[in-house]
């Protein structure tokens, strides 16, 4: 059976992520398109924008 393809544009708001360079845990607050980037917020309230390859997504896609 073919493997399901998941678009990075489908990551739900509220998803936890780890920033690869700093190992900081952040939360997704917005997905921007062309190119796909994630606007995230840290626990201290600071907002940043990262490309998809700059973060590690925690628990997504959910295992079936």
Biopython code that builds the backbone (N, CA, C, O; Angstrom):
import numpy as np
from Bio.PDB.StructureBuilder import StructureBuilder

atoms = [
    (1, "UNK", "N", (0.841, -1.174, 0.000)),
    (1, "UNK", "CA", (0.000, 0.000, 0.000)),
    (1, "UNK", "C", (0.887, 1.238, 0.000)),
    (1, "UNK", "O", (1.925, 1.266, 0.661)),
    (2, "UNK", "N", (0.486, 2.231, -0.722)),
    (2, "UNK", "CA", (1.262, 3.467, -0.824)),
    (2, "UNK", "C", (1.224, 4.235, 0.489)),
    (2, "UNK", "O", (0.233, 4.203, 1.218)),
    (3, "UNK", "N", (2.304, 4.914, 0.768)),
    (3, "UNK", "CA", (2.406, 5.721, 1.976)),
    (3, "UNK", "C", (1.674, 7.045, 1.753)),
    (3, "UNK", "O", (1.797, 7.651, 0.689)),
    (4, "UNK", "N", (0.908, 7.498, 2.762)),
    (4, "UNK", "CA", (0.169, 8.754, 2.649)),
    (4, "UNK", "C", (1.146, 9.923, 2.686)),
    (4, "UNK", "O", (2.078, 9.937, 3.490)),
    (5, "UNK", "N", (0.932, 10.888, 1.824)),
    (5, "UNK", "CA", (1.751, 12.087, 1.773)),
    (5, "UNK", "C", (1.125, 13.154, 2.667)),
    (5, "UNK", "O", (-0.079, 13.403, 2.596)),
    (6, "UNK", "N", (1.944, 13.781, 3.505)),
    (6, "UNK", "CA", (1.481, 14.863, 4.372)),
    (6, "UNK", "C", (2.158, 16.160, 3.941)),
    (6, "UNK", "O", (3.386, 16.244, 3.894)),
    (7, "UNK", "N", (1.364, 17.150, 3.634)),
    (7, "UNK", "CA", (1.887, 18.459, 3.259)),
    (7, "UNK", "C", (2.230, 19.230, 4.521)),
    (7, "UNK", "O", (1.501, 19.164, 5.512)),
    (8, "UNK", "N", (3.330, 19.959, 4.489)),
    (8, "UNK", "CA", (3.707, 20.787, 5.637)),
    (8, "UNK", "C", (2.690, 21.902, 5.860)),
    (8, "UNK", "O", (2.653, 22.492, 6.940)),
    (9, "UNK", "N", (1.873, 22.197, 4.865)),
    (9, "UNK", "CA", (0.819, 23.201, 5.011)),
    (9, "UNK", "C", (-0.333, 22.695, 5.875)),
    (9, "UNK", "O", (-1.185, 23.482, 6.289)),
    (10, "UNK", "N", (-0.369, 21.394, 6.152)),
    (10, "UNK", "CA", (-1.450, 20.783, 6.917)),
    (10, "UNK", "C", (-1.149, 20.682, 8.413)),
    (10, "UNK", "O", (-1.999, 20.211, 9.170)),
    (11, "UNK", "N", (0.018, 21.105, 8.856)),
    (11, "UNK", "CA", (0.365, 21.012, 10.272)),
    (11, "UNK", "C", (-0.599, 21.901, 11.055)),
    (11, "UNK", "O", (-0.719, 23.088, 10.753)),
    (12, "UNK", "N", (-1.289, 21.348, 12.056)),
    (12, "UNK", "CA", (-2.289, 22.140, 12.768)),
    (12, "UNK", "C", (-1.683, 23.179, 13.721)),
    (12, "UNK", "O", (-0.655, 22.935, 14.352)),
    (13, "UNK", "N", (-2.334, 24.327, 13.812)),
    (13, "UNK", "CA", (-1.936, 25.357, 14.763)),
    (13, "UNK", "C", (-1.996, 24.744, 16.161)),
    (13, "UNK", "O", (-2.913, 23.985, 16.476)),
    (14, "UNK", "N", (-1.016, 25.077, 16.989)),
    (14, "UNK", "CA", (-0.938, 24.519, 18.341)),
    (14, "UNK", "C", (0.038, 23.369, 18.456)),
    (14, "UNK", "O", (0.333, 22.913, 19.561)),
    (15, "UNK", "N", (0.550, 22.888, 17.314)),
    (15, "UNK", "CA", (1.502, 21.790, 17.314)),
    (15, "UNK", "C", (2.816, 22.238, 17.938)),
    (15, "UNK", "O", (3.295, 23.338, 17.661)),
    (16, "UNK", "N", (3.399, 21.388, 18.779)),
    (16, "UNK", "CA", (4.681, 21.668, 19.406)),
    (16, "UNK", "C", (5.804, 21.316, 18.432)),
    (16, "UNK", "O", (5.708, 20.350, 17.675)),
    (17, "UNK", "N", (6.865, 22.113, 18.464)),
    (17, "UNK", "CA", (8.027, 21.915, 17.596)),
    (17, "UNK", "C", (9.288, 22.181, 18.388)),
    (17, "UNK", "O", (9.260, 22.861, 19.414)),
    (18, "UNK", "N", (10.398, 21.638, 17.906)),
    (18, "UNK", "CA", (11.715, 21.907, 18.474)),
    (18, "UNK", "C", (12.526, 22.629, 17.402)),
    (18, "UNK", "O", (12.633, 22.143, 16.276)),
    (19, "UNK", "N", (13.099, 23.787, 17.744)),
    (19, "UNK", "CA", (13.973, 24.512, 16.827)),
    (19, "UNK", "C", (15.301, 23.758, 16.800)),
    (19, "UNK", "O", (15.936, 23.586, 17.840)),
    (20, "UNK", "N", (15.718, 23.313, 15.633)),
    (20, "UNK", "CA", (16.922, 22.471, 15.524)),
    (20, "UNK", "C", (18.190, 23.162, 16.027)),
    (20, "UNK", "O", (19.027, 22.515, 16.657)),
    (21, "UNK", "N", (18.349, 24.451, 15.764)),
    (21, "UNK", "CA", (19.596, 25.143, 16.127)),
    (21, "UNK", "C", (19.727, 25.399, 17.627)),
    (21, "UNK", "O", (20.837, 25.387, 18.158)),
    (22, "UNK", "N", (18.612, 25.629, 18.315)),
    (22, "UNK", "CA", (18.683, 25.987, 19.735)),
    (22, "UNK", "C", (18.097, 24.932, 20.671)),
    (22, "UNK", "O", (18.259, 25.023, 21.888)),
    (23, "UNK", "N", (17.421, 23.940, 20.114)),
    (23, "UNK", "CA", (16.740, 22.891, 20.883)),
    (23, "UNK", "C", (15.606, 23.445, 21.752)),
    (23, "UNK", "O", (15.180, 22.794, 22.706)),
    (24, "UNK", "N", (15.120, 24.644, 21.422)),
    (24, "UNK", "CA", (14.034, 25.277, 22.163)),
    (24, "UNK", "C", (12.688, 24.714, 21.695)),
    (24, "UNK", "O", (12.476, 24.516, 20.499)),
    (25, "UNK", "N", (11.787, 24.459, 22.641)),
    (25, "UNK", "CA", (10.441, 24.007, 22.295)),
    (25, "UNK", "C", (9.562, 25.226, 22.066)),
    (25, "UNK", "O", (9.543, 26.157, 22.871)),
    (26, "UNK", "N", (8.832, 25.206, 20.949)),
    (26, "UNK", "CA", (7.955, 26.314, 20.568)),
    (26, "UNK", "C", (6.605, 25.748, 20.139)),
    (26, "UNK", "O", (6.447, 24.536, 19.994)),
    (27, "UNK", "N", (5.634, 26.639, 19.938)),
    (27, "UNK", "CA", (4.293, 26.238, 19.513)),
    (27, "UNK", "C", (3.931, 26.960, 18.224)),
    (27, "UNK", "O", (4.145, 28.166, 18.098)),
    (28, "UNK", "N", (3.386, 26.223, 17.274)),
    (28, "UNK", "CA", (2.974, 26.783, 15.988)),
    (28, "UNK", "C", (1.765, 27.690, 16.170)),
    (28, "UNK", "O", (0.762, 27.294, 16.765)),
    (29, "UNK", "N", (1.871, 28.935, 15.641)),
    (29, "UNK", "CA", (0.721, 29.842, 15.709)),
    (29, "UNK", "C", (0.199, 30.219, 14.320)),
    (29, "UNK", "O", (-0.918, 30.720, 14.190)),
    (30, "UNK", "N", (1.015, 29.975, 13.272)),
    (30, "UNK", "CA", (0.561, 30.292, 11.908)),
    (30, "UNK", "C", (1.438, 29.570, 10.885)),
    (30, "UNK", "O", (2.647, 29.435, 11.077)),
    (31, "UNK", "N", (0.814, 29.104, 9.795)),
    (31, "UNK", "CA", (1.537, 28.537, 8.659)),
    (31, "UNK", "C", (1.448, 29.547, 7.529)),
    (31, "UNK", "O", (0.354, 29.974, 7.160)),
    (32, "UNK", "N", (2.602, 29.935, 6.971)),
    (32, "UNK", "CA", (2.624, 30.847, 5.828)),
    (32, "UNK", "C", (3.045, 30.056, 4.596)),
    (32, "UNK", "O", (3.802, 29.090, 4.700)),
    (33, "UNK", "N", (2.555, 30.465, 3.435)),
    (33, "UNK", "CA", (2.750, 29.687, 2.217)),
    (33, "UNK", "C", (3.671, 30.391, 1.214)),
    (33, "UNK", "O", (3.772, 31.618, 1.185)),
    (34, "UNK", "N", (4.328, 29.583, 0.408)),
    (34, "UNK", "CA", (5.159, 29.996, -0.736)),
    (34, "UNK", "C", (6.331, 30.882, -0.353)),
    (34, "UNK", "O", (6.237, 32.094, -0.547)),
    (35, "UNK", "N", (7.386, 30.379, 0.156)),
    (35, "UNK", "CA", (7.589, 29.001, 0.600)),
    (35, "UNK", "C", (6.956, 28.785, 1.969)),
    (35, "UNK", "O", (6.724, 29.735, 2.716)),
    (36, "UNK", "N", (6.680, 27.531, 2.284)),
    (36, "UNK", "CA", (6.057, 27.229, 3.565)),
    (36, "UNK", "C", (7.009, 27.583, 4.697)),
    (36, "UNK", "O", (8.143, 27.108, 4.749)),
    (37, "UNK", "N", (6.530, 28.419, 5.593)),
    (37, "UNK", "CA", (7.266, 28.774, 6.806)),
    (37, "UNK", "C", (6.299, 28.700, 7.971)),
    (37, "UNK", "O", (5.085, 28.815, 7.805)),
    (38, "UNK", "N", (6.867, 28.505, 9.161)),
    (38, "UNK", "CA", (6.071, 28.413, 10.373)),
    (38, "UNK", "C", (6.339, 29.619, 11.250)),
    (38, "UNK", "O", (7.495, 29.937, 11.531)),
    (39, "UNK", "N", (5.288, 30.296, 11.685)),
    (39, "UNK", "CA", (5.407, 31.346, 12.691)),
    (39, "UNK", "C", (5.129, 30.647, 14.015)),
    (39, "UNK", "O", (4.075, 30.040, 14.203)),
    (40, "UNK", "N", (6.094, 30.741, 14.930)),
    (40, "UNK", "CA", (5.991, 30.029, 16.199)),
    (40, "UNK", "C", (6.156, 31.002, 17.360)),
    (40, "UNK", "O", (6.650, 32.118, 17.203)),
    (41, "UNK", "N", (5.724, 30.539, 18.527)),
    (41, "UNK", "CA", (5.862, 31.346, 19.732)),
    (41, "UNK", "C", (6.534, 30.496, 20.798)),
    (41, "UNK", "O", (6.176, 29.336, 21.003)),
    (42, "UNK", "N", (7.522, 31.095, 21.479)),
    (42, "UNK", "CA", (8.224, 30.392, 22.550)),
    (42, "UNK", "C", (7.428, 30.501, 23.845)),
    (42, "UNK", "O", (6.418, 31.203, 23.904)),
    (43, "UNK", "N", (7.881, 29.812, 24.866)),
    (43, "UNK", "CA", (7.209, 29.851, 26.162)),
    (43, "UNK", "C", (7.284, 31.240, 26.785)),
    (43, "UNK", "O", (6.458, 31.586, 27.630)),
    (44, "UNK", "N", (8.264, 32.035, 26.377)),
    (44, "UNK", "CA", (8.404, 33.397, 26.904)),
    (44, "UNK", "C", (7.556, 34.394, 26.124)),
    (44, "UNK", "O", (7.503, 35.570, 26.484)),
    (45, "UNK", "N", (6.889, 33.942, 25.059)),
    (45, "UNK", "CA", (6.026, 34.808, 24.269)),
    (45, "UNK", "C", (6.685, 35.395, 23.034)),
    (45, "UNK", "O", (6.035, 36.109, 22.270)),
    (46, "UNK", "N", (7.973, 35.105, 22.822)),
    (46, "UNK", "CA", (8.693, 35.618, 21.655)),
    (46, "UNK", "C", (8.246, 34.871, 20.393)),
    (46, "UNK", "O", (8.147, 33.644, 20.397)),
    (47, "UNK", "N", (7.975, 35.618, 19.312)),
    (47, "UNK", "CA", (7.557, 35.032, 18.038)),
    (47, "UNK", "C", (8.721, 35.035, 17.055)),
    (47, "UNK", "O", (9.492, 35.993, 16.995)),
    (48, "UNK", "N", (8.842, 33.954, 16.285)),
    (48, "UNK", "CA", (9.865, 33.821, 15.248)),
    (48, "UNK", "C", (9.261, 33.091, 14.056)),
    (48, "UNK", "O", (8.210, 32.459, 14.162)),
    (49, "UNK", "N", (9.943, 33.191, 12.924)),
    (49, "UNK", "CA", (9.533, 32.500, 11.710)),
    (49, "UNK", "C", (10.652, 31.543, 11.306)),
    (49, "UNK", "O", (11.821, 31.929, 11.279)),
    (50, "UNK", "N", (10.295, 30.293, 10.992)),
    (50, "UNK", "CA", (11.269, 29.280, 10.596)),
    (50, "UNK", "C", (10.813, 28.551, 9.347)),
    (50, "UNK", "O", (9.619, 28.331, 9.140)),
    (51, "UNK", "N", (11.773, 28.182, 8.519)),
    (51, "UNK", "CA", (11.499, 27.317, 7.371)),
    (51, "UNK", "C", (11.249, 25.902, 7.896)),
    (51, "UNK", "O", (11.644, 25.569, 9.013)),
    (52, "UNK", "N", (10.603, 25.088, 7.096)),
    (52, "UNK", "CA", (10.233, 23.739, 7.536)),
    (52, "UNK", "C", (11.435, 22.899, 7.947)),
    (52, "UNK", "O", (11.315, 22.069, 8.848)),
    (53, "UNK", "N", (12.585, 23.088, 7.316)),
    (53, "UNK", "CA", (13.759, 22.272, 7.641)),
    (53, "UNK", "C", (14.459, 22.737, 8.929)),
    (53, "UNK", "O", (15.370, 22.065, 9.411)),
    (54, "UNK", "N", (14.044, 23.864, 9.477)),
    (54, "UNK", "CA", (14.680, 24.403, 10.675)),
    (54, "UNK", "C", (14.034, 23.917, 11.969)),
    (54, "UNK", "O", (14.539, 24.193, 13.057)),
    (55, "UNK", "N", (12.923, 23.197, 11.856)),
    (55, "UNK", "CA", (12.229, 22.712, 13.045)),
    (55, "UNK", "C", (11.965, 21.219, 12.943)),
    (55, "UNK", "O", (11.927, 20.641, 11.857)),
    (56, "UNK", "N", (11.787, 20.619, 14.106)),
    (56, "UNK", "CA", (11.414, 19.217, 14.219)),
    (56, "UNK", "C", (9.997, 19.218, 14.788)),
    (56, "UNK", "O", (9.769, 19.757, 15.871)),
    (57, "UNK", "N", (9.054, 18.629, 14.081)),
    (57, "UNK", "CA", (7.652, 18.650, 14.505)),
    (57, "UNK", "C", (7.396, 17.477, 15.455)),
    (57, "UNK", "O", (7.728, 16.332, 15.148)),
    (58, "UNK", "N", (6.805, 17.777, 16.603)),
    (58, "UNK", "CA", (6.550, 16.766, 17.626)),
    (58, "UNK", "C", (5.149, 16.179, 17.434)),
    (58, "UNK", "O", (4.161, 16.913, 17.436)),
    (59, "UNK", "N", (5.065, 14.866, 17.269)),
    (59, "UNK", "CA", (3.785, 14.171, 17.220)),
    (59, "UNK", "C", (2.938, 14.412, 15.992)),
    (59, "UNK", "O", (1.720, 14.246, 16.047)),
    (60, "UNK", "N", (3.551, 14.801, 14.880)),
    (60, "UNK", "CA", (2.789, 14.990, 13.654)),
    (60, "UNK", "C", (3.589, 14.435, 12.488)),
    (60, "UNK", "O", (4.799, 14.659, 12.440)),
    (61, "UNK", "N", (3.003, 13.746, 11.575)),
    (61, "UNK", "CA", (1.597, 13.356, 11.581)),
    (61, "UNK", "C", (1.321, 12.290, 12.642)),
    (61, "UNK", "O", (2.206, 11.513, 13.000)),
    (62, "UNK", "N", (0.110, 12.265, 13.128)),
    (62, "UNK", "CA", (-0.272, 11.271, 14.128)),
    (62, "UNK", "C", (-0.159, 9.877, 13.509)),
    (62, "UNK", "O", (-0.537, 9.661, 12.357)),
    (63, "UNK", "N", (0.357, 8.958, 14.281)),
    (63, "UNK", "CA", (0.493, 7.591, 13.753)),
    (63, "UNK", "C", (-0.856, 6.939, 13.675)),
    (63, "UNK", "O", (-1.698, 7.095, 14.560)),
    (64, "UNK", "N", (-1.050, 6.207, 12.604)),
    (64, "UNK", "CA", (-2.358, 5.559, 12.382)),
    (64, "UNK", "C", (-2.376, 4.186, 12.970)),
    (64, "UNK", "O", (-3.388, 3.491, 12.882)),
]
sb = StructureBuilder()
sb.init_structure("model")
sb.init_model(0)
sb.init_chain("A")
sb.init_seg("    ")
for serial, (resi, resn, name, xyz) in enumerate(atoms, 1):
    if name == "N":
        sb.init_residue(resn, " ", resi, " ")
    sb.init_atom(name, np.array(xyz, "f"), 0.0, 1.0, " ", f" {name:<3s}", serial, name[0])
structure = sb.get_structure()
